[in-house]
């Protein structure tokens, strides 16, 4: 039990820098055709194409939980925990896509997170701030971690039709 819990906690923490890299180099790169729906409709209360990107880690975590021993199950639980924390902070607090209690929205850490995330959305893909992580976004912004970020010039595969929403 302790092994699985420890692995889940380490996985939960380790996924923040991993997601920063995924957001920066995958979502704002080759998967821009999917991620763009979030930038076009950041406050949509319906499912947008970008939301479907969470199916892959959730399906993987379900497999790890059901097929693995304590270590693999811990990784699966950590992934589910990170996805839930990400959705709360990003979709709930930063974008208001669903109801979040006001006392949570007013917490200084969540307010700072939302302000930093809005910098990324200002100006679209080629303007505003570069893509950040979620919980580490204020630190990334303060330390100018991504100041030289340049998005891919051809993020979608050739011949692929761009579909919004």
Protein Blocks (a to p, Z undefined) as FASTA:
>chain_A
ZZmmmmmmmmmmmmmmmmmmmmmmmmmmmmmmmmmmmmmmmmbcbdcfklmmmmmmmmmm
mmmmmmmcfklmmmmmmmmmmmmmmmmmmmmmmnopaccdfklmmpmklmmmmmmmmmmm
gopjmgcjddddfklmmmmmmnommmmgccdfblbcghiacdeZZ
